[in-house]
Structures are given as C-alpha cells and as structure tokens.
Amino acid sequence: MLSDFQLIVDSYEQPRERPGEYQEQKIFYSGKQKRHTFKNQLIIMPSGQEIVDVVVGKPGKTSDITIWREDGIK
C-alpha cells in the first residue's frame, strides 16, 4: 500500500536505568551515548503529519539499519 510513497525513517536513543546483571548491561550499553539506552525508530510520511510505524524498546547497541532491516520491511 505504501510502495508508491517515499518515507522518512529516523531513530533515536532513550536513556534507561542501568540493568543489574552484567550480560544485560552489555546488551543495552550504547557506546555512542556512553550510557544504557533503548533505541526507538519512527517511520513517517514526508509531510510529517502521518506516522506510519513506531518501533520501541530495542537494545541501545542495535544499529539503525538493523532495526530497519528487521522491522521496516513489514
């Protein structure tokens, strides 16, 4: 349905509380932000008035392109 439109995709990081277990800390630690974060992604129409999709709560070290490859194609 949206194949005829160009979409805008943007990701951002949201700070979160530091996890207690070391293995979980490694998953959520963002080297770019130097803290533990959730990564969120918005897909919107070029007008900016219609939100097409929102992906919330991916681990902070997940790259933007990986989120797009996993969820953007749906």
All heavy atoms as a GROMACS GRO file, in nm:
protein
  607
    1MET      N    1   0.081  -0.119   0.000
    1MET     CA    2   0.000   0.000   0.000
    1MET      C    3   0.087   0.127   0.000
    1MET      O    4   0.056   0.222  -0.068
    1MET     CB    5  -0.090  -0.002   0.123
    1MET     CG    6  -0.182   0.114   0.132
    1MET     SD    7  -0.295   0.085   0.268
    1MET     CE    8  -0.330   0.250   0.311
    2LEU      N    9   0.195   0.127   0.074
    2LEU     CA   10   0.281   0.245   0.082
    2LEU      C   11   0.398   0.239  -0.015
    2LEU      O   12   0.490   0.319  -0.006
    2LEU     CB   13   0.334   0.262   0.225
    2LEU     CG   14   0.228   0.294   0.330
    2LEU    CD1   15   0.288   0.287   0.469
    2LEU    CD2   16   0.166   0.429   0.304
    3SER      N   17   0.396   0.146  -0.109
    3SER     CA   18   0.510   0.131  -0.200
    3SER      C   19   0.524   0.249  -0.297
    3SER      O   20   0.629   0.269  -0.354
    3SER     CB   21   0.497   0.001  -0.279
    3SER     OG   22   0.377   0.002  -0.355
    4ASP      N   23   0.420   0.330  -0.314
    4ASP     CA   24   0.426   0.444  -0.404
    4ASP      C   25   0.478   0.571  -0.336
    4ASP      O   26   0.491   0.674  -0.399
    4ASP     CB   27   0.287   0.473  -0.462
    4ASP     CG   28   0.237   0.358  -0.547
    4ASP    OD1   29   0.320   0.280  -0.597
    4ASP    OD2   30   0.114   0.345  -0.562
    5PHE      N   31   0.505   0.565  -0.206
    5PHE     CA   32   0.545   0.683  -0.129
    5PHE      C   33   0.690   0.673  -0.084
    5PHE      O   34   0.739   0.563  -0.060
    5PHE     CB   35   0.458   0.699  -0.003
    5PHE     CG   36   0.314   0.722  -0.033
    5PHE    CD1   37   0.223   0.618  -0.032
    5PHE    CD2   38   0.268   0.850  -0.061
    5PHE    CE1   39   0.090   0.640  -0.058
    5PHE    CE2   40   0.134   0.873  -0.087
    5PHE     CZ   41   0.045   0.768  -0.086
    6GLN      N   42   0.754   0.787  -0.072
    6GLN     CA   43   0.884   0.792  -0.006
    6GLN      C   44   0.856   0.817   0.142
    6GLN      O   45   0.771   0.900   0.175
    6GLN     CB   46   0.970   0.904  -0.062
    6GLN     CG   47   1.016   0.878  -0.202
    6GLN     CD   48   1.110   0.987  -0.250
    6GLN    OE1   49   1.138   1.084  -0.180
    6GLN    NE2   50   1.161   0.970  -0.370
    7LEU      N   51   0.925   0.745   0.229
    7LEU     CA   52   0.904   0.758   0.372
    7LEU      C   53   1.029   0.812   0.439
    7LEU      O   54   1.139   0.796   0.388
    7LEU     CB   55   0.867   0.622   0.432
    7LEU     CG   56   0.743   0.555   0.375
    7LEU    CD1   57   0.728   0.415   0.433
    7LEU    CD2   58   0.620   0.638   0.403
    8ILE      N   59   1.013   0.873   0.554
    8ILE     CA   60   1.125   0.923   0.633
    8ILE      C   61   1.142   0.831   0.752
    8ILE      O   62   1.046   0.805   0.825
    8ILE     CB   63   1.101   1.068   0.678
    8ILE    CG1   64   1.090   1.158   0.556
    8ILE    CG2   65   1.213   1.114   0.771
    8ILE    CD1   66   1.047   1.299   0.587
    9VAL      N   67   1.263   0.780   0.772
    9VAL     CA   68   1.293   0.689   0.883
    9VAL      C   69   1.397   0.756   0.971
    9VAL      O   70   1.501   0.802   0.922
    9VAL     CB   71   1.348   0.554   0.831
    9VAL    CG1   72   1.380   0.461   0.946
    9VAL    CG2   73   1.249   0.490   0.734
   10ASP      N   74   1.370   0.762   1.102
   10ASP     CA   75   1.464   0.822   1.195
   10ASP      C   76   1.466   0.741   1.323
   10ASP      O   77   1.362   0.693   1.369
   10ASP     CB   78   1.426   0.967   1.225
   10ASP     CG   79   1.536   1.040   1.300
   10ASP    OD1   80   1.653   0.999   1.291
   10ASP    OD2   81   1.504   1.139   1.368
   11SER      N   82   1.584   0.723   1.380
   11SER     CA   83   1.600   0.651   1.506
   11SER      C   84   1.659   0.743   1.611
   11SER      O   85   1.733   0.836   1.578
   11SER     CB   86   1.693   0.531   1.487
   11SER     OG   87   1.639   0.442   1.393
   12TYR      N   88   1.625   0.717   1.735
   12TYR     CA   89   1.680   0.794   1.846
   12TYR      C   90   1.693   0.705   1.968
   12TYR      O   91   1.630   0.600   1.975
   12TYR     CB   92   1.595   0.918   1.875
   12TYR     CG   93   1.454   0.888   1.916
   12TYR    CD1   94   1.419   0.881   2.051
   12TYR    CD2   95   1.354   0.866   1.822
   12TYR    CE1   96   1.289   0.852   2.089
   12TYR    CE2   97   1.226   0.837   1.860
   12TYR     CZ   98   1.192   0.831   1.993
   12TYR     OH   99   1.064   0.802   2.030
   13GLU      N  100   1.777   0.747   2.062
   13GLU     CA  101   1.801   0.668   2.182
   13GLU      C  102   1.737   0.736   2.303
   13GLU      O  103   1.740   0.857   2.316
   13GLU     CB  104   1.950   0.649   2.204
   13GLU     CG  105   2.012   0.564   2.095
   13GLU     CD  106   2.156   0.533   2.119
   13GLU    OE1  107   2.187   0.465   2.219
   13GLU    OE2  108   2.239   0.576   2.038
   14GLN      N  109   1.681   0.652   2.390
   14GLN     CA  110   1.616   0.699   2.511
   14GLN      C  111   1.688   0.637   2.630
   14GLN      O  112   1.706   0.516   2.637
   14GLN     CB  113   1.470   0.654   2.508
   14GLN     CG  114   1.391   0.685   2.629
   14GLN     CD  115   1.248   0.633   2.616
   14GLN    OE1  116   1.211   0.570   2.519
   14GLN    NE2  117   1.171   0.659   2.718
   15PRO      N  118   1.735   0.719   2.725
   15PRO     CA  119   1.807   0.664   2.841
   15PRO      C  120   1.720   0.568   2.922
   15PRO      O  121   1.599   0.585   2.928
   15PRO     CB  122   1.842   0.786   2.925
   15PRO     CG  123   1.813   0.904   2.842
   15PRO     CD  124   1.722   0.863   2.732
   16ARG      N  125   1.783   0.469   2.981
   16ARG     CA  126   1.712   0.376   3.067
   16ARG      C  127   1.796   0.350   3.192
   16ARG      O  128   1.914   0.382   3.196
   16ARG     CB  129   1.682   0.246   2.997
   16ARG     CG  130   1.807   0.163   2.962
   16ARG     CD  131   1.781   0.019   2.938
   16ARG     NE  132   1.755  -0.048   3.064
   16ARG     CZ  133   1.718  -0.173   3.076
   16ARG    NH1  134   1.703  -0.246   2.971
   16ARG    NH2  135   1.697  -0.225   3.193
   17GLU      N  136   1.735   0.291   3.290
   17GLU     CA  137   1.805   0.257   3.413
   17GLU      C  138   1.908   0.148   3.384
   17GLU      O  139   1.886   0.060   3.301
   17GLU     CB  140   1.702   0.205   3.513
   17GLU     CG  141   1.752   0.194   3.653
   17GLU     CD  142   1.638   0.158   3.748
   17GLU    OE1  143   1.543   0.236   3.759
   17GLU    OE2  144   1.647   0.050   3.806
   18ARG      N  145   2.020   0.154   3.452
   18ARG     CA  146   2.126   0.055   3.432
   18ARG      C  147   2.077  -0.082   3.480
   18ARG      O  148   2.035  -0.098   3.593
   18ARG     CB  149   2.249   0.097   3.510
   18ARG     CG  150   2.365   0.005   3.492
   18ARG     CD  151   2.484   0.055   3.571
   18ARG     NE  152   2.593  -0.038   3.560
   18ARG     CZ  153   2.707  -0.027   3.622
   18ARG    NH1  154   2.728   0.075   3.702
   18ARG    NH2  155   2.802  -0.116   3.607
   19PRO      N  156   2.084  -0.184   3.393
   19PRO     CA  157   2.043  -0.319   3.433
   19PRO      C  158   2.134  -0.376   3.542
   19PRO      O  159   2.251  -0.341   3.550
   19PRO     CB  160   2.058  -0.401   3.305
   19PRO     CG  161   2.064  -0.302   3.195
   19PRO     CD  162   2.121  -0.177   3.253
   20GLY      N  163   2.081  -0.467   3.623
   20GLY     CA  164   2.157  -0.524   3.733
   20GLY      C  165   2.258  -0.628   3.690
   20GLY      O  166   2.369  -0.634   3.742
   21GLU      N  167   2.222  -0.714   3.594
   21GLU     CA  168   2.311  -0.822   3.552
   21GLU      C  169   2.408  -0.774   3.444
   21GLU      O  170   2.372  -0.697   3.355
   21GLU     CB  171   2.230  -0.938   3.498
   21GLU     CG  172   2.147  -1.007   3.604
   21GLU     CD  173   2.082  -1.133   3.551
   21GLU    OE1  174   2.136  -1.193   3.455
   21GLU    OE2  175   1.979  -1.171   3.607
   22TYR      N  176   2.532  -0.823   3.451
   22TYR     CA  177   2.637  -0.780   3.359
   22TYR      C  178   2.602  -0.810   3.214
   22TYR      O  179   2.624  -0.726   3.126
   22TYR     CB  180   2.770  -0.846   3.398
   22TYR     CG  181   2.882  -0.811   3.304
   22TYR    CD1  182   2.934  -0.682   3.302
   22TYR    CD2  183   2.934  -0.904   3.216
   22TYR    CE1  184   3.036  -0.647   3.215
   22TYR    CE2  185   3.036  -0.871   3.130
   22TYR     CZ  186   3.087  -0.743   3.129
   22TYR     OH  187   3.188  -0.710   3.042
   23GLN      N  188   2.549  -0.930   3.186
   23GLN     CA  189   2.517  -0.967   3.049
   23GLN      C  190   2.410  -0.875   2.990
   23GLN      O  191   2.416  -0.838   2.873
   23GLN     CB  192   2.472  -1.113   3.041
   23GLN     CG  193   2.581  -1.212   3.072
   23GLN     CD  194   2.698  -1.200   2.976
   23GLN    OE1  195   2.683  -1.175   2.856
   23GLN    NE2  196   2.819  -1.216   3.028
   24GLU      N  197   2.314  -0.836   3.070
   24GLU     CA  198   2.210  -0.744   3.024
   24GLU      C  199   2.267  -0.603   3.005
   24GLU      O  200   2.227  -0.530   2.914
   24GLU     CB  201   2.093  -0.742   3.123
   24GLU     CG  202   1.970  -0.677   3.067
   24GLU     CD  203   1.852  -0.687   3.160
   24GLU    OE1  204   1.860  -0.751   3.265
   24GLU    OE2  205   1.750  -0.626   3.125
   25GLN      N  206   2.363  -0.565   3.090
   25GLN     CA  207   2.427  -0.435   3.075
   25GLN      C  208   2.497  -0.425   2.939
   25GLN      O  209   2.490  -0.322   2.872
   25GLN     CB  210   2.530  -0.412   3.186
   25GLN     CG  211   2.469  -0.382   3.320
   25GLN     CD  212   2.576  -0.360   3.426
   25GLN    OE1  213   2.690  -0.329   3.394
   25GLN    NE2  214   2.538  -0.375   3.552
   26LYS      N  215   2.563  -0.532   2.898
   26LYS     CA  216   2.634  -0.533   2.771
   26LYS      C  217   2.537  -0.514   2.654
   26LYS      O  218   2.569  -0.449   2.556
   26LYS     CB  219   2.710  -0.665   2.753
   26LYS     CG  220   2.834  -0.671   2.839
   26LYS     CD  221   2.908  -0.803   2.833
   26LYS     CE  222   2.914  -0.872   2.703
   26LYS     NZ  223   2.995  -0.994   2.703
   27ILE      N  224   2.417  -0.570   2.664
   27ILE     CA  225   2.319  -0.560   2.556
   27ILE      C  226   2.268  -0.417   2.541
   27ILE      O  227   2.252  -0.368   2.430
   27ILE     CB  228   2.202  -0.658   2.582
   27ILE    CG1  229   2.250  -0.802   2.573
   27ILE    CG2  230   2.088  -0.634   2.484
   27ILE    CD1  231   2.149  -0.903   2.621
   28PHE      N  232   2.241  -0.350   2.651
   28PHE     CA  233   2.176  -0.219   2.647
   28PHE      C  234   2.274  -0.101   2.650
   28PHE      O  235   2.231   0.013   2.640
   28PHE     CB  236   2.076  -0.206   2.761
   28PHE     CG  237   1.950  -0.285   2.737
   28PHE    CD1  238   1.936  -0.412   2.791
   28PHE    CD2  239   1.848  -0.235   2.659
   28PHE    CE1  240   1.822  -0.485   2.769
   28PHE    CE2  241   1.734  -0.307   2.635
   28PHE     CZ  242   1.720  -0.433   2.689
   29TYR      N  243   2.404  -0.126   2.660
   29TYR     CA  244   2.500  -0.017   2.665
   29TYR      C  245   2.525   0.038   2.525
   29TYR      O  246   2.560  -0.034   2.433
   29TYR     CB  247   2.633  -0.062   2.726
   29TYR     CG  248   2.729   0.053   2.745
   29TYR    CD1  249   2.711   0.143   2.849
   29TYR    CD2  250   2.834   0.073   2.658
   29TYR    CE1  251   2.797   0.249   2.867
   29TYR    CE2  252   2.920   0.179   2.674
   29TYR     CZ  253   2.902   0.267   2.779
   29TYR     OH  254   2.986   0.373   2.795
   30SER      N  255   2.506   0.168   2.509
   30SER     CA  256   2.531   0.234   2.382
   30SER      C  257   2.666   0.306   2.390
   30SER      O  258   2.680   0.402   2.466
   30SER     CB  259   2.421   0.336   2.353
   30SER     OG  260   2.456   0.415   2.242
   31GLY      N  261   2.762   0.261   2.313
   31GLY     CA  262   2.893   0.325   2.313
   31GLY      C  263   2.887   0.467   2.260
   31GLY      O  264   2.965   0.552   2.300
   32LYS      N  265   2.792   0.493   2.172
   32LYS     CA  266   2.778   0.628   2.116
   32LYS      C  267   2.731   0.727   2.222
   32LYS      O  268   2.783   0.837   2.233
   32LYS     CB  269   2.677   0.625   2.001
   32LYS     CG  270   2.656   0.758   1.934
   32LYS     CD  271   2.558   0.744   1.820
   32LYS     CE  272   2.536   0.878   1.753
   32LYS     NZ  273   2.435   0.869   1.647
   33GLN      N  274   2.634   0.687   2.304
   33GLN     CA  275   2.579   0.775   2.407
   33GLN      C  276   2.652   0.761   2.541
   33GLN      O  277   2.631   0.841   2.631
   33GLN     CB  278   2.430   0.745   2.429
   33GLN     CG  279   2.344   0.772   2.308
   33GLN     CD  280   2.331   0.919   2.278
   33GLN    OE1  281   2.324   1.000   2.368
   33GLN    NE2  282   2.328   0.953   2.151
   34LYS      N  283   2.733   0.657   2.554
   34LYS     CA  284   2.807   0.630   2.679
   34LYS      C  285   2.714   0.609   2.798
   34LYS      O  286   2.741   0.654   2.909
   34LYS     CB  287   2.908   0.742   2.710
   34LYS     CG  288   3.004   0.771   2.599
   34LYS     CD  289   3.101   0.658   2.579
   34LYS     CE  290   3.206   0.698   2.478
   34LYS     NZ  291   3.236   0.597   2.382
   35ARG      N  292   2.602   0.541   2.772
   35ARG     CA  293   2.507   0.506   2.878
   35ARG      C  294   2.417   0.394   2.827
   35ARG      O  295   2.421   0.356   2.712
   35ARG     CB  296   2.426   0.628   2.920
   35ARG     CG  297   2.345   0.689   2.809
   35ARG     CD  298   2.274   0.813   2.856
   35ARG     NE  299   2.223   0.885   2.739
   35ARG     CZ  300   2.174   1.005   2.745
   35ARG    NH1  301   2.170   1.069   2.859
   35ARG    NH2  302   2.131   1.064   2.637
   36HIS      N  303   2.332   0.343   2.914
   36HIS     CA  304   2.240   0.237   2.878
   36HIS      C  305   2.114   0.300   2.820
   36HIS      O  306   2.057   0.392   2.878
   36HIS     CB  307   2.207   0.152   3.002
   36HIS     CG  308   2.328   0.085   3.057
   36HIS    ND1  309   2.413   0.148   3.146
   36HIS    CD2  310   2.381  -0.036   3.034
   36HIS    CE1  311   2.513   0.066   3.175
   36HIS    NE2  312   2.495  -0.046   3.109
   37THR      N  313   2.071   0.248   2.703
   37THR     CA  314   1.960   0.310   2.634
   37THR      C  315   1.869   0.208   2.567
   37THR      O  316   1.906   0.093   2.546
   37THR     CB  317   2.009   0.406   2.523
   37THR    OG1  318   2.084   0.332   2.427
   37THR    CG2  319   2.094   0.519   2.578
   38PHE      N  320   1.747   0.255   2.536
   38PHE     CA  321   1.657   0.187   2.444
   38PHE      C  322   1.667   0.263   2.313
   38PHE      O  323   1.683   0.384   2.311
   38PHE     CB  324   1.511   0.197   2.490
   38PHE     CG  325   1.477   0.112   2.608
   38PHE    CD1  326   1.437   0.171   2.725
   38PHE    CD2  327   1.482  -0.026   2.601
   38PHE    CE1  328   1.404   0.094   2.836
   38PHE    CE2  329   1.449  -0.104   2.711
   38PHE     CZ  330   1.410  -0.043   2.827
   39LYS      N  331   1.656   0.193   2.201
   39LYS     CA  332   1.656   0.259   2.072
   39LYS      C  333   1.516   0.249   2.014
   39LYS      O  334   1.452   0.145   2.018
   39LYS     CB  335   1.756   0.194   1.978
   39LYS     CG  336   1.765   0.272   1.849
   39LYS     CD  337   1.892   0.255   1.774
   39LYS     CE  338   2.010   0.319   1.836
   39LYS     NZ  339   2.125   0.309   1.752
   40ASN      N  340   1.467   0.362   1.961
   40ASN     CA  341   1.334   0.372   1.904
   40ASN      C  342   1.346   0.421   1.760
   40ASN      O  343   1.439   0.493   1.726
   40ASN     CB  344   1.248   0.470   1.984
   40ASN     CG  345   1.248   0.435   2.131
   40ASN    OD1  346   1.219   0.324   2.168
   40ASN    ND2  347   1.283   0.531   2.214
   41GLN      N  348   1.249   0.382   1.677
   41GLN     CA  349   1.252   0.424   1.537
   41GLN      C  350   1.114   0.470   1.495
   41GLN      O  351   1.014   0.405   1.527
   41GLN     CB  352   1.296   0.307   1.450
   41GLN     CG  353   1.312   0.342   1.304
   41GLN     CD  354   1.360   0.223   1.225
   41GLN    OE1  355   1.287   0.128   1.207
   41GLN    NE2  356   1.484   0.230   1.178
   42LEU      N  357   1.108   0.581   1.423
   42LEU     CA  358   0.984   0.634   1.368
   42LEU      C  359   0.991   0.629   1.216
   42LEU      O  360   1.094   0.661   1.157
   42LEU     CB  361   0.963   0.779   1.409
   42LEU     CG  362   0.934   0.806   1.555
   42LEU    CD1  363   0.937   0.955   1.581
   42LEU    CD2  364   0.799   0.749   1.593
   43ILE      N  365   0.880   0.592   1.154
   43ILE     CA  366   0.867   0.599   1.009
   43ILE      C  367   0.747   0.689   0.982
   43ILE      O  368   0.637   0.662   1.030
   43ILE     CB  369   0.846   0.459   0.948
   43ILE    CG1  370   0.963   0.367   0.986
   43ILE    CG2  371   0.831   0.469   0.797
   43ILE    CD1  372   0.944   0.224   0.947
   44ILE      N  373   0.770   0.798   0.908
   44ILE     CA  374   0.664   0.896   0.884
   44ILE      C  375   0.654   0.930   0.736
   44ILE      O  376   0.745   0.902   0.658
   44ILE     CB  377   0.687   1.025   0.965
   44ILE    CG1  378   0.818   1.092   0.927
   44ILE    CG2  379   0.684   0.996   1.114
   44ILE    CD1  380   0.839   1.228   0.988
   45MET      N  381   0.543   0.991   0.700
   45MET     CA  382   0.524   1.041   0.564
   45MET      C  383   0.606   1.170   0.549
   45MET      O  384   0.633   1.238   0.648
   45MET     CB  385   0.376   1.070   0.538
   45MET     CG  386   0.288   0.948   0.549
   45MET     SD  387   0.319   0.825   0.423
   45MET     CE  388   0.244   0.902   0.282
   46PRO      N  389   0.644   1.207   0.428
   46PRO     CA  390   0.724   1.328   0.408
   46PRO      C  391   0.659   1.456   0.462
   46PRO      O  392   0.728   1.549   0.500
   46PRO     CB  393   0.740   1.336   0.256
   46PRO     CG  394   0.728   1.194   0.211
   46PRO     CD  395   0.629   1.131   0.304
   47SER      N  396   0.528   1.461   0.468
   47SER     CA  397   0.462   1.581   0.521
   47SER      C  398   0.486   1.596   0.671
   47SER      O  399   0.474   1.705   0.725
   47SER     CB  400   0.311   1.574   0.495
   47SER     OG  401   0.253   1.467   0.570
   48GLY      N  402   0.520   1.486   0.738
   48GLY     CA  403   0.546   1.487   0.881
   48GLY      C  404   0.421   1.484   0.966
   48GLY      O  405   0.428   1.489   1.088
   49GLN      N  406   0.306   1.472   0.904
   49GLN     CA  407   0.181   1.475   0.979
   49GLN      C  408   0.120   1.336   1.000
   49GLN      O  409   0.025   1.322   1.076
   49GLN     CB  410   0.080   1.565   0.909
   49GLN     CG  411   0.127   1.710   0.907
   49GLN     CD  412   0.022   1.802   0.849
   49GLN    OE1  413  -0.087   1.762   0.817
   49GLN    NE2  414   0.058   1.929   0.837
   50GLU      N  415   0.173   1.235   0.932
   50GLU     CA  416   0.120   1.100   0.946
   50GLU      C  417   0.232   1.005   0.988
   50GLU      O  418   0.333   0.994   0.921
   50GLU     CB  419   0.060   1.052   0.815
   50GLU     CG  420  -0.059   1.134   0.769
   50GLU     CD  421  -0.111   1.086   0.635
   50GLU    OE1  422  -0.145   0.967   0.624
   50GLU    OE2  423  -0.114   1.168   0.543
   51ILE      N  424   0.212   0.936   1.100
   51ILE     CA  425   0.307   0.836   1.147
   51ILE      C  426   0.267   0.702   1.088
   51ILE      O  427   0.153   0.658   1.103
   51ILE     CB  428   0.309   0.829   1.301
   51ILE    CG1  429   0.354   0.962   1.358
   51ILE    CG2  430   0.399   0.715   1.348
   51ILE    CD1  431   0.346   0.970   1.509
   52VAL      N  432   0.360   0.637   1.021
   52VAL     CA  433   0.334   0.509   0.957
   52VAL      C  434   0.363   0.394   1.052
   52VAL      O  435   0.285   0.301   1.063
   52VAL     CB  436   0.419   0.494   0.828
   52VAL    CG1  437   0.399   0.358   0.766
   52VAL    CG2  438   0.384   0.605   0.730
   53ASP      N  439   0.475   0.402   1.125
   53ASP     CA  440   0.514   0.293   1.214
   53ASP      C  441   0.606   0.346   1.323
   53ASP      O  442   0.678   0.443   1.303
   53ASP     CB  443   0.586   0.183   1.136
   53ASP     CG  444   0.605   0.055   1.215
   53ASP    OD1  445   0.529   0.032   1.311
   53ASP    OD2  446   0.696  -0.022   1.181
   54VAL      N  447   0.602   0.280   1.439
   54VAL     CA  448   0.689   0.312   1.551
   54VAL      C  449   0.744   0.180   1.605
   54VAL      O  450   0.669   0.087   1.629
   54VAL     CB  451   0.612   0.385   1.664
   54VAL    CG1  452   0.702   0.410   1.782
   54VAL    CG2  453   0.551   0.514   1.613
   55VAL      N  454   0.875   0.174   1.620
   55VAL     CA  455   0.943   0.059   1.682
   55VAL      C  456   1.003   0.110   1.812
   55VAL      O  457   1.081   0.205   1.811
   55VAL     CB  458   1.052   0.001   1.590
   55VAL    CG1  459   1.122  -0.115   1.657
   55VAL    CG2  460   0.993  -0.040   1.456
   56VAL      N  461   0.969   0.047   1.924
   56VAL     CA  462   1.010   0.097   2.055
   56VAL      C  463   1.080  -0.014   2.133
   56VAL      O  464   1.038  -0.129   2.130
   56VAL     CB  465   0.887   0.145   2.134
   56VAL    CG1  466   0.927   0.194   2.272
   56VAL    CG2  467   0.814   0.254   2.058
   57GLY      N  468   1.188   0.025   2.204
   57GLY     CA  469   1.247  -0.063   2.303
   57GLY      C  470   1.352  -0.161   2.257
   57GLY      O  471   1.380  -0.257   2.327
   58LYS      N  472   1.414  -0.138   2.144
   58LYS     CA  473   1.526  -0.224   2.104
   58LYS      C  474   1.646  -0.191   2.191
   58LYS      O  475   1.661  -0.079   2.238
   58LYS     CB  476   1.561  -0.200   1.956
   58LYS     CG  477   1.453  -0.240   1.859
   58LYS     CD  478   1.444  -0.388   1.847
   58LYS     CE  479   1.344  -0.426   1.739
   58LYS     NZ  480   1.342  -0.567   1.711
   59PRO      N  481   1.737  -0.287   2.212
   59PRO     CA  482   1.858  -0.258   2.291
   59PRO      C  483   1.940  -0.146   2.229
   59PRO      O  484   1.947  -0.132   2.107
   59PRO     CB  485   1.934  -0.390   2.288
   59PRO     CG  486   1.831  -0.494   2.264
   59PRO     CD  487   1.728  -0.427   2.177
   60GLY      N  488   2.005  -0.065   2.315
   60GLY     CA  489   2.077   0.053   2.272
   60GLY      C  490   2.189   0.030   2.174
   60GLY      O  491   2.222   0.117   2.094
   61LYS      N  492   2.251  -0.087   2.176
   61LYS     CA  493   2.363  -0.108   2.084
   61LYS      C  494   2.319  -0.157   1.947
   61LYS      O  495   2.400  -0.172   1.858
   61LYS     CB  496   2.465  -0.204   2.145
   61LYS     CG  497   2.422  -0.347   2.158
   61LYS     CD  498   2.529  -0.425   2.232
   61LYS     CE  499   2.571  -0.547   2.154
   61LYS     NZ  500   2.682  -0.616   2.216
   62THR      N  501   2.188  -0.175   1.926
   62THR     CA  502   2.136  -0.215   1.796
   62THR      C  503   2.149  -0.099   1.699
   62THR      O  504   2.109   0.013   1.729
   62THR     CB  505   1.987  -0.255   1.807
   62THR    OG1  506   1.971  -0.352   1.909
   62THR    CG2  507   1.936  -0.311   1.676
   63SER      N  508   2.205  -0.124   1.581
   63SER     CA  509   2.224  -0.015   1.485
   63SER      C  510   2.093   0.020   1.416
   63SER      O  511   2.000  -0.060   1.410
   63SER     CB  512   2.329  -0.054   1.379
   63SER     OG  513   2.277  -0.154   1.296
   64ASP      N  514   2.086   0.142   1.364
   64ASP     CA  515   1.965   0.190   1.298
   64ASP      C  516   1.927   0.103   1.178
   64ASP      O  517   1.811   0.071   1.158
   64ASP     CB  518   1.985   0.335   1.251
   64ASP     CG  519   2.008   0.430   1.366
   64ASP    OD1  520   1.993   0.389   1.482
   64ASP    OD2  521   2.040   0.547   1.338
   65ILE      N  522   2.024   0.065   1.099
   65ILE     CA  523   1.997  -0.014   0.980
   65ILE      C  524   1.947  -0.154   1.016
   65ILE      O  525   1.864  -0.210   0.946
   65ILE     CB  526   2.119  -0.019   0.884
   65ILE    CG1  527   2.082  -0.076   0.748
   65ILE    CG2  528   2.232  -0.100   0.946
   65ILE    CD1  529   1.993   0.014   0.666
   66THR      N  530   1.993  -0.208   1.127
   66THR     CA  531   1.946  -0.340   1.170
   66THR      C  532   1.799  -0.334   1.209
   66THR      O  533   1.721  -0.424   1.175
   66THR     CB  534   2.030  -0.391   1.289
   66THR    OG1  535   2.166  -0.398   1.248
   66THR    CG2  536   1.984  -0.528   1.333
   67ILE      N  537   1.760  -0.229   1.279
   67ILE     CA  538   1.618  -0.212   1.315
   67ILE      C  539   1.535  -0.201   1.189
   67ILE      O  540   1.428  -0.261   1.177
   67ILE     CB  541   1.599  -0.088   1.406
   67ILE    CG1  542   1.670  -0.108   1.538
   67ILE    CG2  543   1.450  -0.063   1.429
   67ILE    CD1  544   1.672   0.015   1.626
   68TRP      N  545   1.582  -0.124   1.092
   68TRP     CA  546   1.509  -0.110   0.966
   68TRP      C  547   1.497  -0.244   0.894
   68TRP      O  548   1.392  -0.279   0.845
   68TRP     CB  549   1.578  -0.009   0.876
   68TRP     CG  550   1.523  -0.010   0.736
   68TRP    CD1  551   1.582  -0.057   0.624
   68TRP    CD2  552   1.394   0.036   0.695
   68TRP    NE1  553   1.501  -0.042   0.517
   68TRP    CE2  554   1.384   0.014   0.556
   68TRP    CE3  555   1.287   0.093   0.762
   68TRP    CZ2  556   1.271   0.047   0.484
   68TRP    CZ3  557   1.174   0.127   0.688
   68TRP    CH2  558   1.167   0.104   0.552
   69ARG      N  559   1.604  -0.319   0.888
   69ARG     CA  560   1.600  -0.448   0.819
   69ARG      C  561   1.506  -0.546   0.887
   69ARG      O  562   1.439  -0.624   0.821
   69ARG     CB  563   1.740  -0.507   0.810
   69ARG     CG  564   1.827  -0.436   0.710
   69ARG     CD  565   1.966  -0.493   0.705
   69ARG     NE  566   2.046  -0.418   0.609
   69ARG     CZ  567   2.177  -0.405   0.617
   69ARG    NH1  568   2.244  -0.461   0.716
   69ARG    NH2  569   2.242  -0.336   0.526
   70GLU      N  570   1.501  -0.544   1.020
   70GLU     CA  571   1.415  -0.636   1.093
   70GLU      C  572   1.268  -0.595   1.089
   70GLU      O  573   1.181  -0.678   1.071
   70GLU     CB  574   1.459  -0.645   1.240
   70GLU     CG  575   1.590  -0.715   1.260
   70GLU     CD  576   1.635  -0.712   1.404
   70GLU    OE1  577   1.569  -0.647   1.489
   70GLU    OE2  578   1.739  -0.774   1.433
   71ASP      N  579   1.240  -0.466   1.108
   71ASP     CA  580   1.102  -0.422   1.126
   71ASP      C  581   1.049  -0.333   1.014
   71ASP      O  582   0.929  -0.324   0.993
   71ASP     CB  583   1.088  -0.346   1.259
   71ASP     CG  584   1.115  -0.436   1.378
   71ASP    OD1  585   1.063  -0.549   1.379
   71ASP    OD2  586   1.189  -0.394   1.468
   72GLY      N  587   1.135  -0.266   0.941
   72GLY     CA  588   1.091  -0.171   0.838
   72GLY      C  589   1.028  -0.236   0.717
   72GLY      O  590   0.942  -0.178   0.652
   73ILE      N  591   1.068  -0.356   0.687
   73ILE     CA  592   1.018  -0.425   0.568
   73ILE      C  593   0.874  -0.472   0.589
   73ILE      O  594   0.798  -0.483   0.495
   73ILE     CB  595   1.112  -0.542   0.533
   73ILE    CG1  596   1.248  -0.484   0.497
   73ILE    CG2  597   1.057  -0.626   0.421
   73ILE    CD1  598   1.358  -0.588   0.479
   74LYS      N  599   0.837  -0.495   0.715
   74LYS     CA  600   0.699  -0.538   0.745
   74LYS      C  601   0.602  -0.434   0.700
   74LYS      O  602   0.492  -0.452   0.666
   74LYS     CB  603   0.682  -0.564   0.893
   74LYS     CG  604   0.766  -0.678   0.943
   74LYS     CD  605   0.749  -0.692   1.091
   74LYS     CE  606   0.847  -0.792   1.149
   74LYS     NZ  607   0.843  -0.796   1.294
   0.00000   0.00000   0.00000
